[in-house]
């Protein structure tokens, strides 16, 4: 008997027309919405969608101004709040409570959406959310970390001002991944995607991230999973720990052999962690 291939339908773009985003849906079951991080797009999730699709209707989005959408103009409205509203418009159009998964900047967008409209959110999965205002300023291990982050952002902005978005991308992802060579060590497909979205780096860092009060996070009542890479920077590890401490009943998980870009570095372990949370045995 020959092997029977499983045929999956082509992903369908279900983004609301006015949102400026692309949202590709595939599979059947409860809706699971994936929100990428800085300089990402829906392709960031390609390595794990195959594991998720048999159990969920997977909706992977490209946020406004990210590939394949038009890049930002100098006057473009690029903020967490605008991205949150795009996401909420999508969730409303789905017309059922959804599982939300966000990575890095996308985790901040997801968190902002859940705080604004918690009722359509079944669960939250936050992968390495950067939440600097929750970090203790007096922690010794964070003094050098915070100084290096300030220096990185200054260098990144100087790259952008000089018109070199590619250099700004390397500046950011070398720091994110722990130091020089961090960007180069990522898989080739990830590097290509990040550079294709390099024009979003200036708008991403043009304004500071929103500050979430601990009391705000304490009001979240949906089941929440917070993931971080085993080898990630203290900035991201401590942000994840702070979020977990604020959100009552949240679960934490560590993805082995990974830094900040856990989806690219260890997709199998990332998919397993998400499925174990959403489909406990």
C-alpha positions as a Markdown table, in Angstrom:
| # | Residue | x | y | z |
|---|---|---|---|---|
| 1 | Unk | 0.0 | 0.0 | 0.0 |
| 2 | Unk | 1.4 | 3.4 | -1.0 |
| 3 | Unk | 1.8 | 6.3 | 1.4 |
| 4 | Unk | -1.2 | 8.6 | 1.6 |
| 5 | Unk | -0.1 | 12.3 | 1.8 |
| 6 | Unk | -1.9 | 14.7 | 4.0 |
| 7 | Unk | -3.0 | 17.7 | 2.0 |
| 8 | Unk | -3.5 | 20.9 | 3.8 |
| 9 | Unk | -5.5 | 23.8 | 2.2 |
| 10 | Unk | -3.6 | 26.9 | 1.2 |
| 11 | Unk | -3.6 | 29.5 | 4.0 |
| 12 | Unk | -6.4 | 32.1 | 3.7 |
| 13 | Unk | -5.9 | 35.8 | 4.4 |
| 14 | Unk | -8.5 | 36.7 | 7.0 |
| 15 | Unk | -7.2 | 40.1 | 8.0 |
| 16 | Unk | -9.8 | 42.8 | 8.3 |
| 17 | Unk | -9.4 | 45.1 | 5.3 |
| 18 | Unk | -8.8 | 48.2 | 7.3 |
| 19 | Unk | -6.1 | 46.8 | 9.6 |
| 20 | Unk | -3.1 | 46.9 | 7.3 |
| 21 | Unk | -2.0 | 43.5 | 8.4 |
| 22 | Unk | -1.9 | 40.1 | 6.8 |
| 23 | Unk | -3.4 | 37.2 | 8.7 |
| 24 | Unk | -3.0 | 33.7 | 7.2 |
| 25 | Unk | -5.3 | 31.0 | 8.6 |
| 26 | Unk | -4.9 | 27.2 | 8.1 |
| 27 | Unk | -6.2 | 24.1 | 9.9 |
| 28 | Unk | -9.3 | 23.4 | 11.9 |
| 29 | Unk | -10.3 | 23.7 | 15.5 |
| 30 | Unk | -10.1 | 26.4 | 18.1 |
| 31 | Unk | -8.4 | 29.6 | 16.8 |
| 32 | Unk | -4.7 | 30.0 | 17.8 |
| 33 | Unk | -3.3 | 33.5 | 16.8 |
| 34 | Unk | 0.5 | 33.9 | 16.5 |
| 35 | Unk | 2.0 | 37.4 | 16.8 |
| 36 | Unk | 5.7 | 37.9 | 15.7 |
| 37 | Unk | 8.3 | 40.0 | 17.3 |
| 38 | Unk | 10.4 | 43.0 | 16.1 |
| 39 | Unk | 11.4 | 42.8 | 12.4 |
| 40 | Unk | 9.5 | 39.5 | 12.0 |
| 41 | Unk | 6.5 | 38.5 | 10.0 |
| 42 | Unk | 4.2 | 35.5 | 9.8 |
| 43 | Unk | 7.0 | 33.3 | 8.4 |
| 44 | Unk | 8.6 | 33.4 | 11.8 |
| 45 | Unk | 6.2 | 30.7 | 12.8 |
| 46 | Unk | 6.7 | 28.4 | 9.8 |
| 47 | Unk | 8.8 | 26.0 | 11.8 |
| 48 | Unk | 6.1 | 25.2 | 14.3 |
| 49 | Unk | 2.8 | 25.7 | 12.4 |
| 50 | Unk | 3.0 | 22.1 | 11.1 |
| 51 | Unk | 2.9 | 20.9 | 14.7 |
| 52 | Unk | 0.0 | 23.2 | 15.7 |
| 53 | Unk | -2.2 | 22.8 | 12.6 |
| 54 | Unk | -3.6 | 19.3 | 13.3 |
| 55 | Unk | -5.2 | 20.6 | 16.6 |
| 56 | Unk | -6.0 | 24.3 | 15.9 |
| 57 | Unk | -7.0 | 26.8 | 13.3 |
| 58 | Unk | -3.7 | 28.5 | 13.2 |
| 59 | Unk | -3.7 | 32.2 | 12.4 |
| 60 | Unk | -0.2 | 33.7 | 11.8 |
| 61 | Unk | -0.2 | 37.4 | 11.3 |
| 62 | Unk | 2.2 | 39.9 | 9.8 |
| 63 | Unk | 1.7 | 43.1 | 11.7 |
| 64 | Unk | 1.2 | 46.4 | 9.9 |
| 65 | Unk | 4.2 | 47.5 | 7.8 |
| 66 | Unk | 5.8 | 44.0 | 8.0 |
| 67 | Unk | 6.4 | 41.8 | 5.0 |
| 68 | Unk | 4.4 | 41.2 | 2.8 |
| 69 | Unk | 2.6 | 44.5 | 3.8 |
| 70 | Unk | 3.8 | 47.8 | 2.5 |
| 71 | Unk | 6.8 | 49.1 | 4.6 |
| 72 | Unk | 6.3 | 52.1 | 6.9 |
| 73 | Unk | 6.4 | 55.7 | 5.6 |
| 74 | Unk | 8.0 | 58.5 | 7.7 |
| 75 | Unk | 4.6 | 59.5 | 9.1 |
| 76 | Unk | 3.3 | 55.9 | 9.7 |
| 77 | Unk | 1.4 | 55.2 | 12.9 |
| 78 | Unk | 3.6 | 52.5 | 14.4 |
| 79 | Unk | 3.0 | 51.8 | 18.1 |
| 80 | Unk | 2.1 | 49.0 | 20.4 |
| 81 | Unk | -1.3 | 50.6 | 20.8 |
| 82 | Unk | -1.9 | 50.7 | 17.0 |
| 83 | Unk | -0.8 | 47.0 | 16.7 |
| 84 | Unk | -3.0 | 46.1 | 19.6 |
| 85 | Unk | -6.0 | 47.6 | 17.9 |
| 86 | Unk | -5.2 | 45.7 | 14.7 |
| 87 | Unk | -5.1 | 42.5 | 16.7 |
| 88 | Unk | -8.3 | 43.2 | 18.5 |
| 89 | Unk | -10.0 | 43.9 | 15.1 |
| 90 | Unk | -8.8 | 40.5 | 13.9 |
| 91 | Unk | -10.0 | 38.7 | 17.1 |
| 92 | Unk | -13.4 | 40.4 | 16.8 |
| 93 | Unk | -13.7 | 39.2 | 13.2 |
| 94 | Unk | -12.9 | 35.6 | 14.2 |
| 95 | Unk | -16.0 | 35.8 | 16.4 |
| 96 | Unk | -14.9 | 33.2 | 19.0 |
| 97 | Unk | -12.5 | 33.4 | 22.0 |
| 98 | Unk | -8.9 | 32.7 | 20.8 |
| 99 | Unk | -5.6 | 31.4 | 22.1 |
| 100 | Unk | -3.0 | 34.2 | 21.8 |
| 101 | Unk | 0.7 | 33.6 | 21.4 |
| 102 | Unk | 3.2 | 36.4 | 21.1 |
| 103 | Unk | 7.0 | 36.6 | 20.9 |
| 104 | Unk | 9.0 | 39.5 | 22.2 |
| 105 | Unk | 7.5 | 42.8 | 20.8 |
| 106 | Unk | 4.6 | 40.6 | 19.7 |
| 107 | Unk | 4.2 | 39.4 | 23.3 |
| 108 | Unk | 3.8 | 43.0 | 24.4 |
| 109 | Unk | 1.1 | 43.5 | 21.7 |
| 110 | Unk | -0.7 | 40.3 | 22.9 |
| 111 | Unk | -0.5 | 41.4 | 26.5 |
| 112 | Unk | -1.8 | 44.9 | 25.7 |
| 113 | Unk | -4.8 | 43.3 | 23.8 |
| 114 | Unk | -5.6 | 40.9 | 26.7 |
| 115 | Unk | -5.6 | 43.8 | 29.1 |
| 116 | Unk | -7.8 | 45.9 | 26.9 |
| 117 | Unk | -10.3 | 43.2 | 26.0 |
| 118 | Unk | -9.8 | 40.1 | 28.1 |
| 119 | Unk | -13.1 | 38.3 | 27.3 |
| 120 | Unk | -12.2 | 37.1 | 23.7 |
| 121 | Unk | -8.9 | 35.7 | 25.0 |
| 122 | Unk | -9.0 | 32.0 | 26.0 |
| 123 | Unk | -5.3 | 31.7 | 26.9 |
| 124 | Unk | -2.1 | 33.7 | 26.7 |
| 125 | Unk | 1.3 | 32.5 | 25.8 |
| 126 | Unk | 4.1 | 35.1 | 26.2 |
| 127 | Unk | 7.5 | 34.2 | 24.8 |
| 128 | Unk | 10.2 | 36.4 | 26.2 |
| 129 | Unk | 8.2 | 39.6 | 26.7 |
| 130 | Unk | 10.5 | 42.6 | 27.1 |
| 131 | Unk | 9.1 | 44.5 | 30.2 |
| 132 | Unk | 11.8 | 46.8 | 31.4 |
| 133 | Unk | 9.6 | 48.8 | 33.8 |
| 134 | Unk | 9.0 | 45.6 | 35.8 |
| 135 | Unk | 12.7 | 45.0 | 36.4 |
| 136 | Unk | 14.2 | 46.1 | 39.8 |
| 137 | Unk | 16.7 | 48.9 | 39.1 |
| 138 | Unk | 18.8 | 47.9 | 42.1 |
| 139 | Unk | 19.5 | 44.3 | 40.9 |
| 140 | Unk | 23.3 | 44.0 | 40.6 |
| 141 | Unk | 23.1 | 41.7 | 37.6 |
| 142 | Unk | 20.9 | 44.2 | 35.7 |
| 143 | Unk | 23.1 | 47.3 | 36.1 |
| 144 | Unk | 25.5 | 46.2 | 33.3 |
| 145 | Unk | 22.6 | 44.7 | 31.4 |
| 146 | Unk | 20.6 | 48.0 | 31.4 |
| 147 | Unk | 23.7 | 50.0 | 30.5 |
| 148 | Unk | 24.4 | 47.8 | 27.5 |
| 149 | Unk | 20.8 | 47.9 | 26.4 |
| 150 | Unk | 20.8 | 51.8 | 26.5 |
| 151 | Unk | 24.1 | 51.8 | 24.5 |
| 152 | Unk | 22.6 | 49.3 | 22.0 |
| 153 | Unk | 19.5 | 51.4 | 21.4 |
| 154 | Unk | 21.6 | 54.5 | 20.9 |
| 155 | Unk | 23.8 | 52.7 | 18.4 |
| 156 | Unk | 20.7 | 51.3 | 16.6 |
| 157 | Unk | 19.2 | 54.8 | 16.3 |
| 158 | Unk | 22.4 | 56.2 | 15.0 |
| 159 | Unk | 22.4 | 53.4 | 12.3 |
| 160 | Unk | 18.8 | 54.4 | 11.4 |
| 161 | Unk | 19.7 | 58.1 | 11.2 |
| 162 | Unk | 22.5 | 57.3 | 8.9 |
| 163 | Unk | 20.1 | 55.4 | 6.6 |
| 164 | Unk | 21.6 | 52.0 | 7.3 |
| 165 | Unk | 18.7 | 49.8 | 8.5 |
| 166 | Unk | 20.7 | 46.6 | 7.8 |
| 167 | Unk | 23.4 | 47.7 | 10.2 |
| 168 | Unk | 20.7 | 48.6 | 12.8 |
| 169 | Unk | 19.3 | 45.1 | 12.4 |
| 170 | Unk | 22.7 | 43.5 | 13.1 |
| 171 | Unk | 23.2 | 45.9 | 16.1 |
| 172 | Unk | 19.9 | 44.8 | 17.6 |
| 173 | Unk | 20.1 | 41.1 | 17.0 |
| 174 | Unk | 23.7 | 40.8 | 18.1 |
| 175 | Unk | 22.6 | 42.3 | 21.4 |
| 176 | Unk | 19.4 | 40.3 | 21.6 |
| 177 | Unk | 21.3 | 37.0 | 21.0 |
| 178 | Unk | 24.0 | 37.8 | 23.5 |
| 179 | Unk | 26.8 | 39.5 | 21.7 |
| 180 | Unk | 28.9 | 39.8 | 18.5 |
| 181 | Unk | 28.0 | 37.1 | 16.0 |
| 182 | Unk | 24.5 | 36.6 | 17.5 |
| 183 | Unk | 22.8 | 37.6 | 14.3 |
| 184 | Unk | 25.1 | 35.6 | 12.1 |
| 185 | Unk | 24.4 | 32.4 | 14.2 |
| 186 | Unk | 20.7 | 32.5 | 13.4 |
| 187 | Unk | 19.4 | 30.2 | 10.7 |
| 188 | Unk | 19.7 | 31.7 | 7.2 |
| 189 | Unk | 15.9 | 31.9 | 6.7 |
| 190 | Unk | 15.6 | 33.9 | 9.9 |
| 191 | Unk | 18.3 | 36.3 | 8.9 |
| 192 | Unk | 16.7 | 36.8 | 5.5 |
| 193 | Unk | 13.3 | 37.6 | 7.0 |
| 194 | Unk | 14.7 | 40.0 | 9.6 |
| 195 | Unk | 16.5 | 42.0 | 6.9 |
| 196 | Unk | 13.4 | 42.0 | 4.7 |
| 197 | Unk | 11.7 | 43.9 | 7.6 |
| 198 | Unk | 14.7 | 46.1 | 8.4 |
| 199 | Unk | 12.7 | 49.3 | 7.5 |
| 200 | Unk | 10.5 | 48.7 | 10.5 |
| 201 | Unk | 13.4 | 49.0 | 13.0 |
| 202 | Unk | 13.3 | 52.8 | 13.2 |
| 203 | Unk | 9.6 | 53.0 | 14.0 |
| 204 | Unk | 9.9 | 50.1 | 16.4 |
| 205 | Unk | 12.4 | 52.0 | 18.5 |
| 206 | Unk | 11.1 | 55.5 | 17.9 |
| 207 | Unk | 9.0 | 55.4 | 21.1 |
| 208 | Unk | 9.5 | 53.7 | 24.4 |
| 209 | Unk | 7.5 | 50.5 | 25.1 |
| 210 | Unk | 4.3 | 50.9 | 27.2 |
| 211 | Unk | 4.6 | 50.5 | 30.9 |
| 212 | Unk | 2.4 | 47.8 | 32.4 |
| 213 | Unk | 1.7 | 48.2 | 36.1 |
| 214 | Unk | 2.0 | 45.1 | 38.3 |
| 215 | Unk | -1.6 | 45.8 | 39.3 |
| 216 | Unk | -2.7 | 45.6 | 35.7 |
| 217 | Unk | -1.1 | 42.3 | 35.1 |
| 218 | Unk | -2.6 | 41.0 | 38.4 |
| 219 | Unk | -6.0 | 41.5 | 36.9 |
| 220 | Unk | -5.4 | 38.9 | 34.1 |
| 221 | Unk | -7.3 | 35.7 | 34.9 |
| 222 | Unk | -7.0 | 33.6 | 31.7 |
| 223 | Unk | -4.5 | 30.7 | 31.8 |
| 224 | Unk | -1.1 | 32.1 | 30.9 |
| 225 | Unk | 2.2 | 30.5 | 29.9 |
| 226 | Unk | 5.4 | 32.4 | 29.9 |
| 227 | Unk | 8.4 | 30.9 | 28.0 |
| 228 | Unk | 12.0 | 31.9 | 27.9 |
| 229 | Unk | 15.2 | 30.5 | 26.4 |
| 230 | Unk | 17.6 | 28.7 | 28.7 |
| 231 | Unk | 20.5 | 30.7 | 27.5 |
| 232 | Unk | 18.8 | 34.1 | 27.0 |
| 233 | Unk | 20.1 | 37.4 | 28.3 |
| 234 | Unk | 19.3 | 38.4 | 31.9 |
| 235 | Unk | 17.1 | 41.2 | 30.6 |
| 236 | Unk | 14.7 | 38.7 | 29.0 |
| 237 | Unk | 14.9 | 36.1 | 31.7 |
| 238 | Unk | 14.2 | 38.6 | 34.5 |
| 239 | Unk | 11.3 | 40.1 | 32.4 |
| 240 | Unk | 9.7 | 36.7 | 32.1 |
| 241 | Unk | 10.1 | 36.1 | 35.8 |
| 242 | Unk | 8.6 | 39.4 | 36.6 |
| 243 | Unk | 5.6 | 38.8 | 34.4 |
| 244 | Unk | 5.1 | 35.4 | 36.0 |
| 245 | Unk | 5.2 | 36.8 | 39.4 |
| 246 | Unk | 2.5 | 39.4 | 38.5 |
| 247 | Unk | 0.0 | 37.1 | 36.7 |
| 248 | Unk | -1.6 | 34.8 | 39.2 |
| 249 | Unk | -1.6 | 31.1 | 38.4 |
| 250 | Unk | 0.7 | 31.6 | 35.4 |
| 251 | Unk | 3.0 | 28.8 | 34.3 |
| 252 | Unk | 6.6 | 29.2 | 33.3 |
| 253 | Unk | 8.7 | 27.2 | 30.9 |
| 254 | Unk | 12.3 | 27.2 | 29.7 |
| 255 | Unk | 13.3 | 26.2 | 26.1 |
| 256 | Unk | 16.6 | 24.4 | 26.2 |
| 257 | Unk | 19.4 | 25.3 | 23.8 |
| 258 | Unk | 17.9 | 28.7 | 22.9 |
| 259 | Unk | 18.4 | 32.4 | 23.5 |
| 260 | Unk | 15.8 | 35.0 | 22.7 |
| 261 | Unk | 14.9 | 33.7 | 19.2 |
| 262 | Unk | 13.6 | 30.4 | 20.6 |
| 263 | Unk | 11.3 | 29.7 | 17.7 |
| 264 | Unk | 14.2 | 29.7 | 15.2 |
| 265 | Unk | 16.7 | 28.1 | 17.6 |
| 266 | Unk | 14.6 | 25.3 | 19.0 |
| 267 | Unk | 11.2 | 25.1 | 17.2 |
| 268 | Unk | 10.4 | 21.5 | 18.3 |
| 269 | Unk | 10.8 | 22.3 | 22.0 |
| 270 | Unk | 8.8 | 25.6 | 21.5 |
| 271 | Unk | 5.9 | 23.8 | 19.8 |
| 272 | Unk | 5.9 | 21.0 | 22.4 |
| 273 | Unk | 5.7 | 23.6 | 25.2 |
| 274 | Unk | 2.8 | 25.4 | 23.6 |
| 275 | Unk | 0.9 | 22.2 | 22.9 |
| 276 | Unk | 1.5 | 20.8 | 26.4 |
| 277 | Unk | 0.0 | 24.0 | 27.8 |
| 278 | Unk | -3.0 | 24.2 | 25.5 |
| 279 | Unk | -3.7 | 20.4 | 25.4 |
| 280 | Unk | -2.7 | 19.0 | 28.8 |
| 281 | Unk | -2.8 | 15.2 | 28.9 |
